Amino acid sequence: MKKTLLALLLLVACLPLSAGDLHGKVACKGIPNCEGTVVYIGAIAGKTFPAPKEHPKIDQRDETFVPHVLAVQAGSTIDFLNSDKVLHNVFTPDACAERFDLGLWPQGEVRRYTYRNECVVTLLCKIHSYMVAFVVVSPTPYFAMVNPDGSYQIPNVPNGAYTVKLWHEKLRPAHKAVKVAGLTEAKLEITK
């Protein structure tokens, strides 16, 4: 029995990992730092993912969207809270988000919208034209906001070959083929 258990443990220890972390650094060329950059794994052929149960939140506070950039998985419902004493609105002209308009609502109220497709959505307010924010909708649950120093980490990525995509509001979108095998480091670049 001990020999069988030991042999089984050795066999399991030699098996390749089924998932790992994709991590590394993003070089943001043409801007001071990488804050606001999103890195995510693009669509995986034949694979779908259940919608997240938790609702991320974007607050309208001091006539600003907070956060300015939010990354979510397709199928996510975002709660939009108005924390200001003035009326606010949230709308987008982007077809990939069905050009939604949530109307006007007062302080303390929440409106919701469900993002169904991979997309970069521009959020605007009809009352305050200077208010703008972005929602980056990933088709997979494998995404991360990049730290100002360019570092990122996407945990629990299944082993395999993927297209990693990058987005920043002031830079051109970029992508790179990456093969994940356990703990994988990928250096990525996004430029003007």
Secondary structure, DSSP 8 states (H G I E B T S, - for coil): -HHHHHHHHHHHHHS--SEEEEEEEEEEETSS--TT-EEEE---TT------SS--EEEEETTEEESSEEEEETT-EEEEEE-SSS-EEEE---GGGTT-EEEEE-TT-EEEEE--SSEEEEEE-SS-TT-EEEEEEESSS-EEE--TTSEEEEEEEESEEEEEEEEETTEEEEEEEEEE-SSEE--EEEE-
